[in-house]
Amino acid sequence: MKVFQINSVCGYGSTGKIAVDLAHTITAAGGQCRIAYGRGTAPGDVDSVKISGESGVRLHGALSRFTDKSGFYSKKATLRLIDQIKAFDPDIIHLHNIHGYYLNVKLLFGFLKEYNRPVVWTLHDCWAFTGHCAYYDAAGCTKWQRGCNNCPNLSSYPKSFKDNSRNNYLIKKAIFCDVDNLTLVTPSNWLKGEVSHSFLSKYRCDVINNGVNTDVFKPCDSNIKTRLGIENKKMLLGVASIWEERKGLADFISLAKKLTDDYAIVLVGLSDKQKKSLPENIIGITRTSDQKELALLYSAADFYINLTYEDNYPTTNLEALCCGTPVITYDTGGSGEPVSNDCGAVVPCGDIDAVISALNMPKNTEKIAKIASNFDKSVCFEKYFELYKEILNA
């Protein structure tokens, strides 16, 4: 079996790690997998190809800012991608995030329809069926169900000074809804429900939860607290690839103001500028792609706190649980789906007092880790392999 994956990044961020872990699953089963990506770098242990230069990504992003046509530039990069697909000659083409300023989706889908190979598309957010945004929960917008216009989310990714949401919606509906052999996958039940109300509802949609590497993300002895000078405090951890507004950085600052001196907050993934603006009881760490270091951070934490206002099925929640750490998350998207009463709490968005009340929960590492065994990537990604075989044998 030969699988060609396409994603904005490879090996870092939640979707990049998912693509790499899935590639390892495919090759371990005797198949072949190549990952085409648009931004950053890739690990050396996977067959990968970068199809967009950094200057092309920046140009695409700049043009999108003024035209609100994210996903409709990068023609040369997309032609290089098409050449790579043809050369690899895959049995399955697996799409992940095809937004991110590196692809021309109209050109790509025109090719996919002619190439007529089975396509699996994992939706990691809502961008595929909206006229602009990747998420709309915080804005309370439902226009995507009937046709976008006058977008309230122009200031969110992909940021734009102009509103082209109506045209984007119509173009996406036209190009995404006429693929003969397309199967959708969502990591959460929540997103599957959203898809059922969108123009993509005509397609089969399976739920396959994200998985993590439990050989890395597991309870382990950690000296993180000592290294950070907080060995006598309860450690509350937050992790994000980019601490944009929807990730709740402002809420962590509000939380810090209400906590006693018994607690210390540690946030991973901050920019240098963001670190300088933190109160004294928040320790800021820049982004790390070292998974073992992340496992040490999760294991050291007394609680993993996820104050996201918009999300699908956050991998960080799973990583924390697999390290035996309870998760407290806002009730948004599918963020609370893996969190049961035995392993954390799901609280209303913006309710800092509810977060503080949940901190009374004891940390039962063994019980949490047992629940988290369901998130082992070998279990989750085997479901993709079974889906591939089902599609090819149909």
C-alpha positions in Angstrom: 0.0 0.0 0.0 1.3 3.4 -1.0 -0.1 6.5 0.8 0.7 10.1 -0.1 0.0 12.5 2.7 -0.3 16.3 2.4 -0.1 18.7 5.3 1.0 22.2 6.0 3.8 21.1 8.4 5.7 17.8 9.0 6.8 16.6 12.4 5.8 19.5 14.6 2.5 20.9 15.8 -0.4 18.6 16.4 -1.1 17.9 12.7 2.5 17.5 11.8 3.1 14.9 14.5 -0.1 13.1 13.5 1.1 12.9 9.8 4.5 11.5 10.9 3.1 9.0 13.4 0.7 7.8 10.7 3.6 7.4 8.2 5.5 5.3 10.8 2.4 3.1 11.2 2.0 2.6 7.4 5.7 1.7 6.9 5.7 -0.6 10.0 2.9 -2.5 8.3 5.0 -2.9 5.1 3.5 0.0 3.2 5.1 3.1 1.7 4.3 6.7 2.7 5.5 10.1 1.6 4.5 13.4 3.2 4.4 16.6 1.2 4.4 19.7 3.3 4.6 23.4 2.9 6.3 25.1 5.9 9.2 24.5 8.2 11.4 21.4 8.2 10.7 17.7 8.5 12.3 15.0 10.6 14.8 12.7 8.9 13.1 9.4 9.7 10.2 9.9 7.2 10.0 10.1 3.4 9.0 13.7 2.9 9.2 16.5 0.3 8.7 20.3 0.9 6.7 21.8 -2.0 6.7 25.5 -1.1 9.5 27.9 -0.3 9.4 30.2 2.6 9.2 33.2 0.3 6.2 31.7 -1.4 4.4 31.1 1.9 5.0 34.7 2.9 3.8 36.0 -0.4 0.6 33.8 -0.2 0.0 35.1 3.3 0.5 38.8 2.3 -1.8 38.5 -0.7 -4.4 36.7 1.5 -4.3 39.6 4.0 -5.4 42.1 1.3 -7.8 39.9 -0.7 -9.2 37.2 1.7 -8.3 34.5 -0.8 -6.3 32.2 1.4 -5.8 28.9 -0.4 -6.1 30.3 -3.9 -2.5 31.3 -4.6 0.7 29.2 -4.7 0.1 27.7 -8.2 3.7 26.8 -8.8 4.0 25.0 -5.5 0.8 23.1 -6.2 2.1 22.1 -9.7 5.3 20.8 -7.9 3.0 18.9 -5.6 1.0 17.3 -8.4 4.3 16.2 -10.1 5.3 14.6 -6.8 2.0 12.7 -6.5 2.3 11.4 -10.0 5.9 10.3 -9.5 5.0 8.5 -6.2 1.9 6.9 -7.8 -0.1 6.3 -4.6 -3.0 4.0 -3.9 -4.4 6.6 -1.4 -4.0 10.3 -1.2 -4.5 11.5 2.4 -5.1 15.2 2.9 -4.7 16.9 6.3 -4.5 20.8 6.6 -4.5 22.1 3.0 -4.7 25.6 4.2 -1.6 27.5 5.6 -0.5 29.7 2.7 1.2 26.9 0.7 -1.4 25.4 -1.7 -3.9 26.4 -4.4 -6.9 24.2 -3.5 -8.7 24.9 -6.7 -5.8 23.6 -8.7 -5.3 20.6 -6.4 -8.9 19.5 -6.4 -9.1 19.9 -10.2 -6.2 17.4 -10.4 -7.7 15.0 -7.8 -10.9 14.7 -9.8 -9.0 13.8 -13.0 -6.5 11.6 -11.2 -9.4 9.6 -9.7 -7.5 7.9 -6.8 -9.2 7.4 -3.5 -8.8 10.5 -1.2 -9.1 10.5 2.6 -9.3 14.0 4.1 -8.8 14.4 7.8 -10.4 17.7 8.9 -8.4 19.1 11.8 -10.6 22.3 11.9 -13.5 23.9 10.1 -11.8 25.8 7.3 -12.9 23.3 4.6 -16.6 24.3 4.9 -16.4 28.0 5.8 -15.9 31.1 3.7 -13.0 32.3 5.8 -12.2 31.0 9.3 -10.9 27.8 10.8 -13.1 28.2 13.8 -16.3 30.1 14.6 -17.3 29.1 18.1 -16.0 32.3 19.8 -17.9 34.4 17.4 -21.1 32.3 17.7 -21.4 32.3 13.9 -23.5 29.8 12.0 -23.5 31.5 8.6 -21.4 28.6 7.2 -24.5 26.4 7.4 -26.3 28.4 4.7 -23.7 30.6 3.0 -21.0 32.9 4.4 -21.1 36.7 4.1 -20.1 39.7 6.2 -17.6 37.5 8.1 -17.2 38.4 11.8 -13.9 36.6 12.0 -11.7 38.6 9.6 -9.3 39.4 12.4 -8.7 35.7 13.1 -6.7 33.2 11.0 -6.4 33.6 8.1 -6.4 37.4 8.8 -7.7 39.7 6.1 -8.5 43.4 5.7 -11.2 42.5 3.1 -14.2 40.3 3.3 -14.4 37.7 0.4 -16.1 35.1 2.5 -19.2 34.8 0.2 -17.1 34.0 -2.9 -14.8 31.7 -0.9 -17.7 29.8 0.4 -19.2 29.3 -3.1 -15.9 28.3 -4.7 -15.1 25.8 -1.9 -18.6 24.3 -2.2 -18.1 23.9 -6.0 -14.6 22.4 -5.9 -14.9 20.2 -2.7 -18.3 18.7 -3.5 -17.6 16.8 -6.7 -14.9 14.2 -5.9 -16.0 10.7 -6.7 -14.0 8.8 -4.1 -13.6 11.1 -1.1 -13.9 9.9 2.5 -13.8 12.4 5.4 -12.4 11.8 8.8 -12.8 13.9 11.9 -10.8 13.4 15.2 -13.9 14.4 17.3 -17.6 13.6 17.4 -18.1 17.4 17.7 -16.6 18.1 14.3 -18.4 15.2 12.7 -21.6 16.8 13.9 -20.6 20.2 12.4 -19.7 18.5 9.0 -23.3 17.1 9.0 -24.6 20.6 8.8 -22.2 21.7 6.1 -22.0 21.3 2.3 -19.7 18.4 2.9 -22.5 16.4 4.5 -22.9 14.4 1.2 -19.6 12.5 2.0 -19.0 9.5 4.3 -17.5 10.8 7.5 -15.7 8.6 10.1 -14.5 9.6 13.5 -10.9 8.5 14.2 -9.4 10.0 17.4 -5.9 11.4 17.3 -3.3 9.2 18.8 0.0 9.9 20.6 3.2 8.0 21.0 2.8 6.4 24.4 6.4 5.1 24.4 7.3 8.8 24.8 4.2 10.3 26.5 4.0 8.3 29.7 4.4 9.0 33.4 8.1 9.5 34.1 10.4 10.8 36.7 10.9 14.5 36.1 13.1 17.2 37.7 11.3 20.0 35.9 10.0 21.6 39.1 13.5 21.7 40.5 14.9 23.2 37.3 12.2 25.9 37.3 12.6 26.6 41.0 9.0 25.7 41.9 9.5 22.3 43.7 7.3 23.4 46.6 4.4 24.6 44.4 1.6 22.9 42.4 2.5 23.3 38.8 -0.2 24.2 36.2 0.9 23.6 32.7 -0.4 25.0 29.4 1.1 24.2 25.9 0.4 25.7 22.5 2.3 25.8 19.2 1.2 29.5 18.9 -0.4 31.4 21.7 -2.9 33.2 19.6 -6.0 34.8 21.2 -8.2 31.8 20.9 -5.8 29.7 23.0 -6.6 31.7 26.1 -3.4 33.4 27.1 -5.4 36.3 28.6 -7.4 33.8 30.7 -4.2 32.3 32.0 -3.1 35.8 33.2 -6.5 36.2 34.8 -6.1 32.8 36.5 -2.7 33.7 37.7 -4.1 36.8 39.5 -6.6 34.7 41.4 -4.2 31.9 42.5 -2.5 31.7 45.9 1.3 31.4 46.2 0.9 27.6 46.4 0.6 27.5 42.6 2.9 28.3 39.6 1.8 28.4 36.0 4.1 27.2 33.3 3.3 28.0 29.6 5.1 26.4 26.7 5.2 27.9 23.2 5.3 31.6 24.0 7.2 34.1 21.9 9.9 36.3 23.5 7.5 39.2 23.4 4.8 37.3 25.2 7.2 36.1 27.8 8.1 39.7 28.8 4.4 40.5 29.5 3.8 37.7 32.0 3.1 38.2 35.7 5.6 36.8 38.2 3.7 33.6 38.9 3.7 32.5 35.2 6.9 31.0 33.8 7.2 31.3 30.0 9.0 28.8 27.8 9.5 29.1 24.1 8.3 26.4 21.8 10.0 23.0 21.9 9.7 20.2 19.4 11.5 17.8 21.8 8.8 15.3 22.7 10.8 13.9 25.6 11.1 17.3 27.1 7.3 17.8 26.7 6.7 14.4 28.4 8.9 15.6 31.4 6.8 18.8 31.6 3.5 17.0 31.5 4.7 14.4 34.1 5.9 17.2 36.4 2.6 19.1 36.2 -0.1 18.6 38.8 -2.7 19.7 36.2 -2.7 20.4 32.5 -4.9 23.4 31.8 -6.4 24.0 28.4 -8.2 27.4 28.2 -8.8 27.3 24.5 -12.0 28.9 23.2 -12.0 27.1 19.9 -10.5 23.7 19.1 -11.2 20.3 17.6 -9.6 17.5 19.5 -6.4 18.9 21.1 -3.5 16.5 21.0 -2.0 18.2 24.0 -4.9 17.0 26.2 -4.1 13.4 25.1 -0.3 13.8 25.7 -1.0 15.1 29.2 -3.4 12.3 30.0 -0.9 9.7 28.8 1.6 11.2 31.2 -0.8 10.6 34.0 -1.8 14.3 34.5 -5.4 15.4 34.9 -6.8 17.8 32.3 -9.0 20.8 33.0 -10.4 22.2 29.8 -13.0 24.6 28.6 -16.1 23.1 27.1 -15.5 24.0 23.5 -15.4 21.8 20.3 -14.2 18.3 21.0 -11.7 19.4 23.7 -13.6 17.8 26.5 -14.3 14.5 24.8 -11.3 12.5 26.1 -11.7 14.0 29.6 -13.9 11.9 32.0 -14.6 12.6 35.7 -11.7 10.3 36.6 -9.1 12.2 34.7 -10.1 15.9 34.8 -12.8 18.4 34.4 -14.7 20.2 31.6 -15.8 23.8 32.6 -17.6 26.6 30.8 -15.5 28.8 28.6 -14.2 31.8 30.5 -15.2 30.5 34.0 -11.9 31.0 35.8 -13.6 30.2 39.2 -14.7 26.8 37.9 -11.1 26.1 36.9 -9.9 27.0 40.4 -12.5 24.8 41.9 -11.4 21.9 39.8 -7.9 22.2 41.2 -9.1 20.3 44.3 -9.1 17.1 42.3 -6.4 14.6 43.4 -3.8 13.5 40.8 -4.3 9.7 40.4 -1.5 8.9 37.9 -2.3 5.2 37.5 -6.0 5.6 36.9 -5.5 8.4 34.4 -2.8 6.5 32.5 -5.0 3.5 32.3 -7.8 5.6 30.7 -5.2 7.2 28.4 -4.1 3.8 27.0 -7.1 4.3 24.6 -5.1 7.1 22.9 -2.1 5.0 22.0 -1.2 5.9 18.4 -0.9 2.2 17.5 -4.6 1.8 18.3 -5.8 5.0 16.7 -3.7 4.9 13.5 -4.5 1.2 12.9 -8.1 2.5 12.3 -6.7 4.6 9.4 -5.0 1.5 8.0 -8.2 -0.4 8.2 -10.1 2.4 6.5 -7.5 2.5 3.7 -7.9 -1.3 3.1 -11.7 -1.0 3.2 -11.6 1.8 0.6 -9.2 -0.1 -1.7 -11.2 -3.3 -1.5 -14.6 -1.6 -2.1 
